[in-house]
Amino acid sequence: MALLNQSVLVLNRHWLAIHFCTVRRAIGLLYTGLARVVDDSFQTHSFDEWRELSAARTDPEMIRAANFSLLVPHVIVLHSYARRPPQEVKFSRRNIFLRDHHRCQYCGRTPPREELTIDHVVPLSRGGRTTWDNVVLACVRCNSKKGNRLPEESGMQPRQAPQRPRWPVMLQRSSGQRPRSLWQRFVDDAYWNTLLREE
């Protein structure tokens, strides 16, 4: 069932966004008492309370079981998990793909994953480094066309200047679906805007 694979934002016990899980996993955490659902008014609900609340609602995002229906939760808060979210985004291939939306930063196409490479805007042989602000996704064709040249020499500038992404942006992109309004309240740029160290 597609609803069970949707993303649910997970908060630690201090109400800080830490990651996403599937609806299936969230329901398991609710059922075992390890988490509570957070609704639009920031009220929390146990599994039984959420089930009762769901019974009075009609919603397209409803999971139907044999003897009850359950609204799909969008945010849950864990009872005892207190770890804080990372303040820096790990420099990894996966996160470069997320930052650049799986899109070639030169031509703007979104080819299959195997046709994307990581390009050094300033090539290593020309003094470039492997850092957030010098790598972008490039399709094989654009990477070959640019070659070992500087952007000015090749006439190929990235569509967006590469930079280190912030944790909340990466958190939302990792969900794999369109952000929900309730998520935004916990992943607010003003709240999460912290300076990050260069690698």
N, C-alpha and C positions, 0 to 999 in steps of 0.2 A: 504494500500500500504506500503510495507516494507521500501521503501526509506524515507517515511515521519516519520518513527520511528527511523531512525538513529540518532546518536548524533552529535551535533554541539557545538563547544567550544565557550563559551560566555566570552567576555572581558568586564571589566568595562571601563569607559570613559578615564581612565589612561592607558589602554591597559594591564591590569593585568588579568590573567585568574582567573575567579571566580567560574564557574561551567559549566555543560553541560545542554543543552535542546534538545528537539527533532527538527527535520527539520521542522515539522508542526508548532511548537511554534516559531522557528526562522523566518519562512516566515511571520507569523503574526506580529512579531516585526518589520520586514522590511517593510511590507505593511503599517503599521500604522506610520512609520517614527520614531520609537523608537530606531532603530538600523540600522547599515550599514554592508554590507558584506565586509570582508577583504580577498583580493585575495593573490596569492603566492608572489606578488611583494609588498605587504603591502599597496596597493592602496585600498581605500574604495569606495563602490558603494551603491547608494540608490536602492530601489526596482526597479524603472523604468530603471535605468542604468544597473542593473544586468539582467533585463529581455532583454534589447537590446543586451547586451554582450552575453547572452545565445542563442539568435536567430542565431548568427553567428557560433555557436559551435555544434559539434556532440559529445556526451558523453554518456556513458551508465548510468551515474547517472543524468538523466534528468527527471524532473517532467513535465508531459504534462497536460495542461489545455485545455479548449475548443478553446481558441484563442491565446495561447502562450505556450512556453516551458520555463522552468526555471532550470538552473543548481543547483544541491544540494550545498548549501553553507557549508563550513567546519568550518569557524570561522566568528563570528559576533562581532561587538563592539557596546556597548550601548552608547547612546548620553549623558544621564544625570546621570546614576547610578555610584556613586563614591566609594561605600564601598570597602574596601580592602579584599582580600581573607584571610581566617584564617591562622595564623602562626603555629597553632598546630592542629594536627588531634585529633578529639574527641575520647576518649576511649569508644568504644561502641561495642556491639556484631556484628553489621553490618560491622564495620570497621575492626574487627578482621577477619571476613570471607573474606573481600576484601584483606587484607594484606596477608593472607595465601592462596589465590586463591581457596577457597572452597575445600582445599585438606588436608587430614590427614597428619600432620607433622611427623608422625612416620612411617607409611607404604607407604605413597605417593599416596594412592587411592583417588579418588574424588567420594565419595558415594553421594546419595541424601542428601539434606540439613538436613532432619530430622534424619539422621544417624550420624551427626557430633555434637560433644560436645566441650566445651572449657575446656582444661586440664591445671592445674597448674603444670608446669615443676617441681618446688619444691612445694610439697603439702602444703596447708595452715597449716595442723597439724604439719608440719615439719619446720615451720618458713617462708614459702613462702608467697608472697604477690600477690594481684590482680593488677598487673601492666603490661604494654606493654612487658617488658622483662622477664616476668615469665608465660605468658599464650600462648598457641598454640591451633590450631584446632586439634582434634583427633577423629577418628571414634570411635563408641561405643566399638568395639572389642578391639582396641588398648588401649583405656582409661581403660577398665576393666582389661586388661592384665597388664598394668603398675600399676594400683591400687594406693595405698598410699605410693609408694616407690620413692626414688630419682632415677634419670636417671642411676647413676652408679650401683645402686642395682638391677634395673630392666633390665639393658642392653639395654635400649631404650632411645636414644638421639634424639632430634628433628633434622630433616634434615637440617633446617636452624635455627640458633640461633634467638630466638624471640627478636625483637627490635621495638622501636617506629617508625612507618612509617613517611615519610615526606609528606607534603601536595601535591606536584606535582605528586608524584607516586600514591597517593590515588585518586587524581583528575582524572588521566587517567584510573585507574582501574574502577572507578565509571561510566565511559562512557559505559561500557559493550561491547565495540568493540575494534578491533585492532587500535592502535594509528595511526593517520595520520601524515605525515611528517610536514605539516603546524602547527599542534598542538604542535609539539616538540619545535618549535621556541618560543612558548609562555610559555612552561612548561619545560624550560631548567634547568637541575640540577645546573649548575653553578650560574644561576640567583636566584634560589629559595633555595639554600643551606644555611639554617639558623639553629642555635642551638635551640633545643626545651627543655623546662623545664620538669623535671620528675613530674609525678602526685603523 
